[in-house]
């Protein structure tokens, strides 16, 4: 089932329906849905789709030839002498009709043949206006370099680029339409809006049974999650694993991570930059008094869960995953409960994108201060402003109601920000709100129940 991506498909189809040659680049982290998007886009059109492989130069040429041979009715065993000959043949085959040439996982080819970008440049330059070129890949930094580096043969050739991120919140709810709203919060706390995770869920069984099936099972889809998301290079993956594991253990600064994994700061900094480019780590701001510092957080809750609960326990899970799960259940429930904040931020960013906040704000992010001028630490679940108004979020996933005392504490925390900014408070509670808080009329407050988070689910 293909879900969402309406905006991306609309842009691709608008480009396809133009009367000019196009060269588009699609990139994004692994397992984000790039290949599914391309297949959905081309399914009713004339195309050549080639899935590049981690193979030799000749192996990729042979595989490309096989795909072209099916269109040209050539023998399956025929191999073109060169990429130029292969692409020239398919462009001739297209004649004057609109035709898509798509290369998925393009970086695999140029890692084997550094001359390939120059070959592709010549092919694009000489191609007629009816040809629509599309390349994609998961090596985000490499692909960005291809289009931004002045010395790259493909510099200024691309007519558009598209970075594929996780689904919009509203789109992700299409996967969850058959379950209760409380279960929706549980699942989104673990999957966020990543289609790869959402598409693997089985709603004929419980949330706990899904965890056992997908993670606490040596044959589970996500049992080896890091292998699926990280570089295939063993040496590089070992460093990635060490860093991500350290972050999952609340080692958040470069110094803390370096000390924990016994690597030098420069090396850790380099690999952290790569993990950020792959959208597996976030660099976030925090303050110690007036001093701004940075910390790192795994921005994929499923991956964070994996490093917290699976990475260390893999061998035990192979023996009896169900018992390991039961032993960790209290900590797992705590992890899921904290995810309510993430779901609320997803919801707020959806409201923001659709213009329902009255203006367009920056992305909502958590905010932390140690040793604030209030002589205490500050943690705010979500914060954003538009230059005039500050929106402050607070989330409570508890069995007790959101109280007036809790709100007053939030107001005090928000007092550290410039007084010239007007305040609006968005409060989220699983168990409702105290009557005295609901009657408060001295602040602009918006109240949201758990069910309100799914107002888009229709």
N, C-alpha and C positions, 0 to 999 in steps of 0.2 A: 504494500500500500504506500503510495506516494502522498505525503502530507505537506501542506504549506508551500513556502517559497514562491508565493504569488508575485511579490515585487521583483524577484530575480527573474522569474520566467517572463514576466511582462517586459522587462528590459531586454532580455535576449530575443524575444520575438519581435520587438520593435526594431532592434538592430537587424534581425534577419529580413524584415520586410522593407528595409531601406534599399535603395538602388545602387549602393556602393559596396566596394570591398570592405570587409571588416576583419580585424585581427584582435581577438579578445583573449585575455588572460584571467583564468579563474584560479584562486588559491585559497588555502585555509588548512587548518590542522587536520591530522588524520582522523578518519571516521566522522567527519562533519557532514558528509552528504554531497560532496562535489560530483562524484561519479553518477549518483542517482539523479542529481539535477541535470547533468548533461544528457543522460539517457531520456529523461522526461522531455527535455527540450527538443531533441532530435527525432523522437519516435515517429512523428508523422511527416518527416521531411526526407530529402535525399541526402545521404551522408556517408562518410567513411569515419568510423571510430576506431582508433588504435589505442589499445591499452599497453603502454610501454612496460618493460619488465626489467628487473635487476638481473640482466643477462649481458652477454658479450655484445660487442658492436655488431658482429655478424648475426647473432641470435635475435637481436631486435629487428634488423633488416629482414631476416627470414620471416619473422612473425608479422611484420608490416606487409611483406609481399603476400603472405597467405590471406590477409584481409582484403587486399586489393584484388587478388586472383579470383576471389568469390564474386566480386562485382564485374570483372572483365572476362569471366568464364575462361580463365587460364588454368593450366594444370596446378593442383595444390602444391606440387613440389617445386614449382618455378620460383626462383629468387632473382630479384632485380640486381643489377650490377652496383647500384648506388642509390642513396636516398633521393638524389636529384632525378634519376630515371624513374623511380617509383612514384614520386609526387607529380612529375610531369605527365605520367601516364594517367593518373586519376583526374588531373585537371583537364586533359584532353577528353576523357570519358564524360566529364560533366557538360561539355559543350557550352551552350549559352544559358543553361538552367542554373537556378540558385542551388548551390551545393556546399555542404559543410564538411570541412576537414578538421577533425578533432583528435588531438593527441592527449590522452590522459596519462598522468604521471610522467610528464615531459622531462623532469630532472633526471630520471633514470637513464635517458639517452645521453644527455650532455655529460653525465659523469663518466660515460664510456667513450664519448667522442666530443672533445672540446670544440671541434670545428663545426658541430651541428648548428649552433646559432647562426653562423655565417651562411651555411647552406639554406637554412630556413629563411634568412633575410632575402637571399636571392630569389627563392621560390615565391615569397610574399610580394616582393617588388615586381616580379614579372607576371604574376597571376592576373587574370582578367577580373573585372569588377563583380562578376557573379559569385566569386569564391568567398566563403565565410570561414576564416581560420579561427580555431579555438585550441588553446593549450591550457592544461591544468596541472596542479601538483600540490603536494603536501609540504615540500621544502620551501616555506614561505620566504625566508631570507634570500635563498637563491633566486627565486622568481622575481622578487622585488628588485634584486640587483640586475636582473636581465632587462628590466624596463626603466630603471632609474640611473644606471651607470652610463655615463657619457661614452665610455669605451666599448659598451656592449653593442654587437651588431644589430640587436633588436631595439635599441634606444630610439624612441620617437616613432617606432613602427606601429605599436599597439593603438587601436582606436578606442578601446575601453578596457578597464580592469574591474574585477569583481572579487571582493574578499568575502568568502562564505563563513558565516558565524553560526552559532546555534540558532534554533528557531525563535521567532517572536513568541512571547508568552501566550498570546491568544491562539496562535497556530498550534502550539504544543498541546493545548487542551483537547484537540481533536483525537489524540491518542487515548485520553482519559475519560471520555464521555460516559462510559458504562459503570463508573465506580462512584462511591460517596465522596463528598467534598473533603472529609477528614482523611480519607485514603489518598486523595489527590495531593494534599499537603505532604503526606509521607513520601509518596513517590517523587514528587518534584524536589523535595529536600535531598533526595539521593541522585536523581537524574538531571536536575535542572531542566533545561529545554533542549538537551542534546538528542537529536532524532535517533542516533545509534542505540542509545540506552532505552529510550521510550519504545522503540519498535521491538525490543526483545522481551518486553513484559508480557506475562500471561495472566490475564485478569480472571481466569477461571479458578485460580488458586489465590491464597492470601498473600499479603505483603511479606510476612515472614517466610512463607514457602517460596516466594520469588527470590528472596535473599539466599536461601539455602540452595535453590536450583541454579542460580546464576553465578554465585560467588563462593559459597561454602560447599563446593562440589568440584572435584578435580577435572571434571568434564564440562563444567559450567562455562557459559559464553564469556564471562568476565573474570574467570579464575586467573588468567594470565594477562590481565588488562594492560600492564605496563609494556608488554611485548607488542601489543596492538597499537599503542599510541606513541611509543618512543622510537628513536632511530634504530635501524636494524644492525648497526655496528655495535658489536658486543662491548668493545672498549668504551665507546661513548655512552652506551646504555648503562653500564656499571656506574659511571659518574652521575648520570641523570638520576638513577635509582637512589644513590646515596644522598643526593641533594634533596630530592622530593621526600624521602623518608625522614630526613632531618627536619624539614619544614613541617611534616605531619606531627613531629615530636615537639613542636613549638619552638624550634630554633629558627628565628625569623630574620636575623641580620646576617650579612655576609660573614662577619667575624664569628658569630655563633655557629653558623653552618660550617665554616672552615675548620674551626676547632673540633666540632663534633665528628666530621668525616676525615680529619687529618689530611687536608689538602690546603695548598696555599691560597690566599685571598684572590690573587689574580686569576687563577684557574677557575675557582668557584664563581667569580664575577662573570667570566666569559661564558660558562655553561648556564648560569642563571639568565643571561641575556638571550641565549638560544631558547631556553624554556619559555621565556616571555614571548619571543617571536612566534613560538609554536602554540601560544595561548594556553599553556598549561600552568604558568605562574602569573600572578599579578604583583605589581610593585605598588604598594600602598603607602600613604602618608600617615605619620603619627607625630605627636608633639611631646616633648619633654620640657615643660614650661613653655618658653617662647621659641625653643629650638626645634626646627622641623627635621625629622629623620624619616627613614624609610624602612619598611619591613616587607616580607614576602609571604604570600599566601597561595596555596593551591586553589585555582579558580574553578576547578571541575570537582563537584562534590563526590561523584562516583570514584574518581581517582584518589581523592583525599581519603575516602572510606577504605579503598583498597590498601593504601599504605598504612592506615591505622589498624586495620583488622585482618587483612589477608597476607600481606608481605611477610610478616614474622611467623605466621601460623600455617603456611602452605603445607609443610610436611605433616603437621597434625591433622589438617583438613583432609589430606589424602587417606588418612587412617579412618577418621570418623568426623566428617564435616558437621553433621547435625549436632553432635555433642559439643564441638568447639563453638558453634553458634549459640547454643544454650548458655555456655559459660560466659559469653561476651554480651548477652542480651541486654543487660542493664546499661552498659556503655553504648551499645548500638542505639537504644532508645533515646539516650541523652544526645547522641549525635543527630538523630532525626529531629528531635524537639528543637534543637538550635537552628535547624534548617528552615523553620518558620520565618525567620528574619529574611533569608534569601528569597523565599517565595514572595513575601511582601514587597521586597525591592523589585523583583521581576514584575509584579503587578503595577507598582508605581511607575516603572519605566515604560510599561505599556500605556498607562494613562497619559504619560508625558508625550509619547510618540504620537498618540491619537489626538493630542491637543486638548484633552479633557481637564487639564490643570489650569486652563486660562491663559497660559503662555508656554513657551518651550524652555525647559530648565536643563541644566547639565545632568549627566547620569547620576542616579542616586547611589551613594557609596556609604559604607560605615565610617565612623569617625572616632578616633581614640586620642586621648591626651593623658599623659602621666604628669603628675605634679602641676596641675592647673592652678590658676590664680584663685580658685575656690578652695585650695588646699586639699584637694582630693582628685582622684582620677576621674575621667569622663569617658563614657562609652555611649555613643548614639547609634542606633541601628541603621538609620538612613538619613542622609543629609544632601540637600541640593539648593541652589539659588539661581536666580536669573538676573542678579544685579540690584534688584529692588526688594525681592521677597525671599526669605529663607524658609524652606520647608523642612520640618523636623519630624522624623518618623520614630515610633517606638512600638515594639512588638512584644506581646506576652502570650506565650503558649503554655498556660498554666490552668489548674483546676479552679483557681480563684479569679474573681473579677479584677479588671484593671481599676485601680483605686485612685482617689483624688491625691493621696500621698505620693503614689508613683508618678502621677502627672506633675505635681509640684517639683519633684526631684528632676524631672525632665526639663521643666521651664528654667530651673536654676542652672542646669548644665548648658542650656542654649544661651544663657546670659553672657557667656564668654565671647560671643560673636558680636560684631558691631551693632550698636543700637539703631543705626540708621536703616537697617534691614527690617522690614515688616516680618512678622512671624505667622506661619500657619503650621498647625500640628496635625499630623495624620497618625491616628492611633489604631492599632490592630490587636484584637484579643480573641482568643479561642473561647473564653468563658464569659464574654460580655463585659459590661462596664458598670461601675458603681453609680448609683442614682445621683449622688452629690456631684460626681464628675459630669454626668450627662446634663445636669442643670446649669453648669458653669457657663456664663455668658460674657466673661471678661476677656476671653481668648477665642481666636478663630480655630475651632477644633473640628476635625472630620473623624467620625467613628466608623470602623470597619470590623464586621464580624468575620469569622472564618469563611462563611458562605459567601460573603460579599466579594471575596477574592476571585470568585468564579462567575462573575456577572457576564463575562463574555461567552460562557459555556451555554450555548443555546442550540 
